[in-house]
């Protein structure tokens, strides 16, 4: 499966983001693939700005990368019991592009948070956000990485055997969904 194109979206912009590390670790555990991270640093969605200026190039680029990917992996932090605003904003912008780059796209979602639930509520809300786009959302295993700042080694690999095993299983399921 070396020719599989994976796109990762991290709902955190922080340089040392556990969600970004989790997406990268997921891609590593997926196996041979072409992997890239989408850039979610975009202006806040504003319908008046869209009417005046059209779709920003960075939004169209992200939409095109989603469309070109064989599968997408999203990881979100939990901010006030939901996904990050930056992730929701990117989803809102992409929904304004022509066509639906998400339709039928295999999608694995996960979350990483400092709390003991690992972003479980945020992930549940994110799954709901994705429903109108009609991707093929994998149902599990669900990855809710708790105490996320203490779960990676210096190379960005998961240290916990249970998390690593579950993420490997999820990536195997994603590979099977891509091959379907």
Helices and strands as residue ranges (DSSP letters): E 5-10, H 18-30, E 34-37, H 47-53, H 57-68, E 71-76, H 85-94, E 106-112, H 120-130, G 131-133, E 136-137, E 143-145, G 148-150, H 161-179
